Amino acid sequence: MNIHRILTINPGSTSTKIAMYENAKNIFLKNIKHSNDELTKFTSITEQYQFRKDTILRNLEEDGQDISTIACIVARGGLIYPIPSGVYEVNDDMLKDLRNSPIGEHASNLGGLIAHDLVSSLSGVKAYIADPVVVDEMEDIARISGHPKFERLSILHALNQKAIARRYAAEDNVKYEDLNLIIAHLGGGISVGAHLKGRVIDVNNALDGEGPFSPERTGTLPSGQLAKLCFSGEYTHKDVKLMIKGNGGLAAYLGTNDAYEVELRAKKGDTYAQFISDAMAYQVAKEIGKLSVVLKGEVDAIILTGGIAYNKQFCSFIEDMTKFIAPMKVYPGEDEMSALAMNGLMVLQGELEPKIYKTK
């Protein structure tokens, strides 16, 4: 059997994850954390490009990983136009939309850009993205916001939610397409999705506008108070955007976007840190309750995943509030790197045909 070396790249809001695989076997994995001090000096996500690329190359070199030996790169997809689930080759249309996103800024936009740059000097090596955050399977009724000038969008941690759903299904010897699941990805952003027989039919816009607050995002805010603040004359548009996404959530309340630091502070007796952490868990549980109605109460399991899922007290808080809905399963961390590699391997082995992205 041919051995294919696959590099995977996953830029998140507060970290950059990189991994090297030989077929399905992981031979190198690094989760590079980025502090507020490192990131706030950039005025946009796009400006982080060289910093993130240099960080990736330095860490690969330090571990002796030679990118000239790779067969492909698979990156986490960014905020391009909504597309069906699948693997897409990075092409000119995608590069344009990753640089000038039609939806907004997110660190995942950098994945395809960096991957394309790294393969540009490698003969026959292609860059792909898989199950980007804009995977859209929402029901039309879920798109209605309350005013025709605003539409609810499907922006979620699709790659990890799909991978964890399939992992859970395999452990239960059933098909993902036969299950109804509510999955909460708990990371720098938090997305909670209702999975109906293999489709995410409703989900909060985890990027900058809905759902629970997170380590650096405010989630849903009281709209009247937000409108008043916007027209107070005290803040620019840029200020408000950063307040909502970047300096919101834990960062606003506790001065850090590191959920683990908040957990440690709480364990050392910081009652305010514990209170804010509980409030975040409370909002996640409330979002799960909302989606149980979307699934008409027919929920096979509630699944928690992402970095914050390592916090057992946080998960117990959610379980205590939602156990009447369905049993809960926790998968700490995420399976995104493995999912990216497996998608790349299926393309290399001819088991999966990559799709062509076209801009609108």
TAPE-V286901 format. One record per residue. PSI is psi in whole degrees, -180 to 180 (999 if undefined). OMEGA is omega in whole degrees, -180 to 180 (999 if undefined). Layout:
BEGIN
psi->(PSI:PSI)
omega->(OMEGA:OMEGA)
END
This chain:
BEGIN
psi->(136:141:118:125:125:126:131:142:129:89:123:179:-31:10:164:118:135:150:151:134:146:103:-121:-1:123:124:-10:134:132:128:104:114:142:126:166:-40:-37:-38:-31:-13:-12:136:-12:163:-41:-35:-17:-7:-57:-39:-47:-43:-48:-38:-43:-51:-39:-44:-35:-44:-41:-30:2:23:122:110:-13:-10:0:155:-27:166:134:122:156:134:161:-160:68:-170:150:136:160:159:144:-172:134:134:138:116:-176:-41:-43:-42:-42:-44:-25:-36:-37:71:136:-11:-40:-178:142:148:-29:-21:-29:-22:-55:-36:-47:-42:-45:-41:-44:-32:-8:-26:6:119:127:3:132:157:139:162:159:135:66:173:-14:12:128:110:17:145:147:-37:-25:-14:-16:129:-35:-10:135:-16:-9:136:134:137:150:100:111:174:68:-42:-50:-41:-43:-43:-43:-37:-44:-34:-46:-44:-43:-39:-28:5:40:171:141:-37:-7:3:154:119:150:120:127:116:119:94:-148:-33:159:123:138:116:144:113:111:105:46:1:138:94:-15:143:148:148:100:-7:-56:30:-13:163:-161:152:163:-174:-28:8:147:-22:-156:131:156:116:-38:-44:-38:-44:-42:-42:-40:-31:16:-18:-2:-17:144:169:-43:-42:-46:-41:-42:-33:-41:-43:106:-53:19:-171:-136:-37:-39:-44:-36:0:14:146:12:104:-31:-38:-41:-42:-44:-40:-40:-41:-25:5:8:98:-31:-41:-41:-40:-45:-39:-43:-37:-37:-43:-40:-44:-35:-46:-40:-38:-39:-42:-41:-42:-21:-30:-40:-38:12:34:-4:81:121:-34:153:129:130:135:178:172:-38:-18:-10:-21:102:-37:-39:-46:-38:-37:-47:-44:-40:-34:-25:1:-20:-16:-52:161:152:141:137:128:89:149:-152:161:23:-40:-44:-40:-42:-46:-43:-37:-43:-41:-41:-35:-47:-33:4:15:-14:131:120:145:160:126:134:130:165:999)
omega->(179:176:179:175:-175:175:177:-177:-178:177:176:-176:-177:-178:170:180:176:180:174:180:165:-166:-178:-177:178:180:178:179:180:175:-175:-178:177:-179:175:-178:180:-171:-175:177:176:-177:178:177:-179:180:179:-172:-175:178:-179:179:179:179:179:-178:-180:-179:175:-179:-179:179:179:180:-177:-176:178:-179:-174:178:176:172:175:-177:172:-177:-176:-174:172:178:180:-177:174:177:178:178:-177:174:178:-180:-175:178:-179:179:179:-177:174:179:-178:-171:177:-175:-178:-178:171:-178:-179:175:-176:-175:-179:180:-179:180:-180:180:-176:-179:-175:-180:-178:-176:176:-178:-178:177:-179:164:-179:178:-179:-176:-179:173:-172:177:-175:171:-178:-177:180:-178:-177:-174:-172:175:-176:177:-179:177:176:-175:174:175:-172:175:-171:-176:-178:180:179:-178:180:178:180:177:178:-179:-180:179:179:180:176:178:175:-177:179:-173:167:-174:167:-175:178:173:-174:-180:176:168:-179:174:179:-173:173:-178:179:176:175:179:177:-170:176:-178:174:173:-173:-175:-172:-177:-172:170:-177:170:-173:179:-178:-178:-176:-171:-178:178:174:-169:179:179:179:179:180:-180:-177:-178:180:-176:-178:-174:173:175:179:179:-177:178:180:177:-178:-175:-180:-180:178:175:-180:-180:-179:-176:-169:175:177:175:-179:-178:179:176:178:178:180:178:179:-180:179:175:177:-174:178:177:178:-179:-180:176:178:179:178:177:178:-179:176:180:180:178:177:178:178:-176:175:176:177:180:177:177:-179:-175:180:-180:170:-176:175:179:-177:-175:-178:179:172:-179:-174:180:178:-179:179:177:180:-179:-180:-179:-170:-174:178:-178:-176:175:-177:175:-177:174:-177:-178:179:-177:-173:-177:177:180:177:-178:-179:176:178:-179:179:176:-178:-179:177:-180:-176:179:178:-179:-180:179:176:178:-179:999)
END
